[in-house]
């Protein structure tokens, strides 16, 4: 690009950004101070001193105390009966597979699956020992029982006491005419595979991983080699959960099928079509697992700005505080999973909304809740606990504005909304975007299941409107549009803050959704 073009591009950036800072609500904190605060919070919350923010480690106290202190300094009152903390009972299981492998014996041969190259497995039970000798394997297609889509992979097969093999995603990923096409339903999520296998009485479930259908590489699965968190149900002691949860690589599954005298690719193809019949593999595995369990309390963090007229109604602003902690080192030797984008940026966005709201000359009519959830990375457990034990009843919660991986983002003219076109939020988002000189695109491509992968989804399940703001594509200044490659940083130690991050688009998104929240609160 020549100098003249660079000058034109930079001039366009300045003009467009000036348009984006024309706000219907006169936010008390100006753009320059906003950016400074956002950067400081992201830098601090993703620093090595917080140790990757894994729940139920000493670093949990550091990060949750820090968040509570920030809310207090901003004048945001404690949300939970005078406390900034809501206890969440979690089970932390350290699972060790005997010999690091599952030996298997099939009609056409024997072999073994090895951790973590072939599979990873864990459970959410409290028994110290799991023994499943000569346990049968069953291929159940996508592991879905969905009457509304006339689809039942469990019809005509008994999976009780067996290991279910289930493909990730749903049939619509492969055929636009099935389910909701590429727009993944909840049936496609790995968590749903476990839930459905559990209902069928299976002993375990291994989800078959392919990078395109999962939306991420095998490294994301292999990061969870043996240590896993789960919500703890004191009434049942988690005795109703599967003995084995896990992932298996598609190539490793292909070896299983070959040992059983079956063709994996043929079975995979058949599973994509209506009328598929589940396949008993004529293969058995020997699964032994030592389990070290710890039941402890983690905590959500929350503050509330009470509404002037309707204090028992609320809009929620939120982001999860947890990440993966200290784990497997990368090629540089770095073993701290700092989680700057995921999700120090979301926490910083939530704190920025709290800072702006606390300085408004008049409080909104309804309350504003600012929440930071534990254990999103393990299965949205903190938000699930909150939604079951809310400060403001779910029927009085007007919306959940959840911030997930908000930076770095360059400024775009378009605002891409996943999950839009269906709720009351649409008109508010369109109006706020227009006030910024931008336009809205409702994106229905949920092929990687992103809509189900963050804490807002627990609110959606309770009937509370929520959407996901995704990265735009119509860049105001392409020369500044370089963005980190998702696969390069996601769930890796390399997700670290850099002072050269471009935050113009991030701030535009945050201010847009803050405006939407304030409009709803009025």
C-alpha angles and dihedrals in degrees: 000000000000124000094258092055091047090052092050091048093050091047089052090051092053093048095046093046089050087055091049092056093057096107127187088212113056098231109206096224115070127227097259094051090043092058092047092052093046092051094047093051094047092047093048098043093049096044123121089248089074091054097220093306099258114175119246093027128102088262090066091068091048095053098039092047088049092052092047089050092051092051090049092050089051092054095250111146124230111272102206112067094299095325132098089215134079114192117232118192110225135180115218110198123189104197124194117192111215107261089352090273148079112230112210134194122202141175091260102034151322133261144137140250115226132209122268103357096058105019147348124213141181140151141220099221129107100229114119092219137037119194119179106164117187092356114179123237124220126190106219101179107233093348091239133147104183114158092182089062094040089241129132120163090180097058113124096004131099111215097170110138092002137110112254118212110204132177118239118245122018136277092268089072087070101031123036090205094062128079105331096328115237089348097096118225122215087261087073095060118102090231089060091051089059092046093052094045088050091053090052092055097248120162091224148341131223114193113217109234127216117165096226096050095041095045093229140059131265089261089074090057096041091054086074096060101150114334118084138166126217138172111265120226107202092193094061102021085227088284090139094063128101119274090223130030120173156114131264127194116244093236090052090050088052088060091051091054092048090053088052091050093249135121111240095197092053091049091046091053093047091050090062093066134072115262095036114162118214116245127229103216099212084227133115133199134199110228121184124168135178112209127199109194132196122184112199144143123265120179145229116215122221145168132184136210103201117227119245095230108010107035092161093060122070152179114219124221113187153155133179118255100200131092137165101287121208114342144132112357121239126229090284093054093251110143101172113102096208097181098207096161092026097071123324085085091057092049090048090051091052092049090049090054089050091050093051094045093048091058099048111123089234129027117241118259092250128045125266119219121201111198135181114191131209126224101017090141093057096050113309089281099151094053091043089056092047093050089052091047106029128176089217115033114258091240088059095046106102098193144339113231101191122185116212125171096341101167150104098025129150118220116274132184090223127071109206113207121193113200093019128127090063110067144054088259092075098077092046093050093047092051094047092046090051090052087056091050091252137115134227128238117191105217116202096179102115093152093137093046092243092150090064096044103078138057099265088073092072087058091048089054087057093051098259115139115246137156137184122240107215131193113283127229106205097085119198090211116020092192088068096040098096108129130185113266105252094224091050095065110014110121092346133115087249092075092103133142119256125192089226093064113130107233102171093102091041092055092046091054093046094050091046092054092042088056091048090051093049091048090053091047089056 
